[in-house]
Amino acid sequence: MKIERAPSFSVQICMAGNYDDAQRICRQFCFEVGYCVTVTRTEYVYTGGQESGFIVGLINYPRFPKAPSEITDTAEQLGMRLMEGLCQQSFCIVTPADTIWFSRRPE
């Protein structure tokens, strides 16, 4: 049996939009770049409303360890592809250190 360890580092992409379409975009992205992610349905509840969406999870997988900056960069690339493909205006990337908001809204 082989056992490998890597420093823990996880990143989440949080976005509203269609779960099935998000899963398809993630599958295509992972196939193209050689990656693995999780995709989980979620509900965003906010002042005056609610939206269905998803959370995409990326981790430092010990079989193919990466630096935290590489994982965050991959999350940004995937987040941009999801935002475009799902016609969304914004999304967040959550790391252990900070939360980054990406928006293409004019304001």
Buried (B, 14 or more C-beta within 10 A) or exposed (E): EEEEEEEEBBBBBBBBBBBEBBBEBBEEBBEEEEBEBEBEEBEBEEEEEEEEBBBBBBBBEEEEBBEBEEBBEBBBEBBBBBBEBBEBEBBBBBBEEEEBEBEEEEE
